[in-house]
Amino acid sequence: MKSIGVEFVRLFAGTNVNKIMTIEASGIAPAIMTGYLMDLPVVFAKKKSPRTIQNALSTTVHSFTKDRDYEVVISSDFLTPKDNVLFVDDFLAYGNAALGVIDLIKQSGANLVGMGFIIEKAFQNGRKTLEERGVRVESLAIIEDLSNCRITIKD
């Protein structure tokens, strides 16, 4: 996990990031490591709105894996117009979760510096979806193909 964080630090060095963001739950570990190494706070959006959340920002995200929509929420107390956000997550597939995060960041008035993913499934076109919106995307490993029981990694 430390090596993942080190690589995100290298990729986003020289940017004005002042906050790391992710969505629960599998993005939390790499986001925390990246935040720790950059000495930055880490916040995460929840996939279900807790009753205790105040000043909630919310958006709807469709999960192709689970074939359902879910609400993603974060308090505007944790994401403000002063923030320059680096989003860190485990997978980039179609980009639906990332689009939800972009919506939350826009609602908050914060600035999205970039998005870092551990693994990208290139054949599902999430990168294209994000880059068409002007988002900087960095992936540590890119899977080009998953057919015939073989994984093809981009060099």
C-alpha positions in Angstrom: 0.0 0.0 0.0 2.9 2.3 0.7 4.2 1.9 -2.8 0.8 2.9 -4.2 0.8 6.0 -2.1 4.4 6.8 -3.1 3.5 6.6 -6.8 0.4 8.9 -6.4 2.7 11.4 -4.6 5.1 11.3 -7.5 2.4 11.6 -10.1 0.8 14.6 -8.5 3.9 16.3 -7.1 4.0 20.0 -7.9 0.2 20.3 -8.0 -1.8 22.4 -5.5 -3.6 19.5 -3.9 -4.6 20.2 -0.3 -7.1 17.4 0.3 -7.5 13.7 -0.7 -10.9 12.3 -1.4 -12.3 8.8 -2.0 -15.6 6.9 -1.8 -16.0 4.2 0.9 -14.9 1.5 1.2 -12.2 0.0 -1.0 -10.7 3.4 -1.9 -10.1 4.3 1.8 -6.8 2.5 2.2 -5.0 4.0 -0.8 -6.4 7.4 -0.1 -5.2 7.3 3.5 -1.7 6.2 2.5 -1.6 8.9 -0.1 -2.8 11.5 2.4 -0.4 10.3 5.0 2.6 10.6 2.6 1.5 14.0 1.4 0.6 15.2 4.9 -2.9 16.1 3.8 -6.4 15.4 5.2 -8.4 12.6 3.7 -12.2 12.7 3.4 -14.5 10.1 2.0 -18.0 10.1 0.6 -20.4 7.6 2.0 -22.6 5.3 -0.2 -25.5 5.8 2.2 -26.6 8.9 3.9 -26.2 8.6 7.7 -28.9 10.3 9.8 -26.1 12.3 11.6 -24.8 14.0 8.5 -25.3 17.8 8.3 -25.0 20.1 5.3 -25.1 17.1 3.0 -24.1 17.2 -0.7 -25.4 14.2 -2.6 -25.5 12.6 -6.0 -26.7 9.4 -7.5 -24.2 6.9 -8.9 -25.1 3.7 -10.9 -23.1 0.6 -10.1 -22.7 -1.7 -13.1 -21.2 -4.3 -10.8 -24.2 -4.4 -8.5 -26.7 -3.2 -11.2 -28.3 -0.6 -8.9 -28.2 3.1 -8.2 -27.0 4.4 -4.8 -26.7 7.8 -3.2 -23.3 9.1 -2.5 -23.0 11.8 0.2 -20.5 14.0 1.9 -20.9 17.0 4.2 -20.1 20.4 2.8 -18.2 20.9 6.1 -15.5 18.5 4.7 -15.4 19.7 1.1 -15.2 23.5 0.7 -14.4 26.1 -2.0 -10.9 26.3 -0.5 -10.1 22.7 -1.4 -8.0 21.5 -4.3 -8.9 17.8 -4.4 -7.1 14.7 -5.5 -9.6 11.8 -5.8 -8.0 8.3 -5.2 -9.8 5.0 -5.8 -9.1 1.4 -6.4 -10.7 0.9 -9.9 -11.7 2.9 -12.9 -14.1 1.1 -15.1 -17.0 3.0 -16.7 -16.3 6.1 -14.6 -19.7 6.4 -13.0 -18.4 6.7 -9.4 -15.8 9.2 -10.6 -18.6 11.3 -12.3 -20.5 11.2 -9.0 -17.4 12.6 -7.2 -17.0 15.3 -9.9 -20.6 16.3 -9.2 -20.0 16.4 -5.4 -16.9 18.5 -5.9 -18.7 21.0 -8.2 -21.6 21.2 -5.7 -19.1 22.1 -2.9 -17.3 24.7 -5.0 -14.0 22.9 -4.6 -11.5 22.3 -7.4 -10.6 18.9 -8.8 -6.9 18.6 -9.4 -7.0 15.0 -10.7 -8.0 11.5 -10.2 -5.7 8.6 -9.4 -6.7 4.9 -9.7 -4.8 1.8 -8.8 -6.2 -0.3 -11.7 -8.0 1.0 -14.8 -10.1 -1.3 -17.0 -9.3 0.5 -20.3 -11.8 -1.5 -22.3 -14.6 0.1 -20.3 -13.7 3.6 -21.4 -13.9 5.4 -18.0 -10.7 7.4 -18.8 -12.3 8.7 -22.1 -15.4 9.7 -20.2 -13.4 11.7 -17.6 -10.8 13.2 -20.0 -13.6 14.5 -22.2 -14.6 16.5 -19.1 -11.1 17.9 -18.7 -10.1 15.6 -15.8 -6.5 14.6 -15.3 -6.5 10.8 -14.9 -3.5 8.7 -13.6 -3.7 4.9 -13.3 -1.0 2.7 -11.8 -1.9 -0.4 -13.8 -4.0 -0.5 -17.0 -5.8 -3.6 -18.0 -6.4 -3.6 -21.8 -8.2 -6.9 -22.1 -9.8 -9.6 -19.9 -10.9 -12.1 -22.5 -10.3 -15.9 -22.8 -9.2 -16.1 -19.1 -6.2 -13.9 -19.8 -5.3 -10.5 -18.4 -3.5 -8.2 -20.8 -1.7 -5.3 -19.1 -0.7 -2.2 -21.0 3.0 -1.6 -21.0 
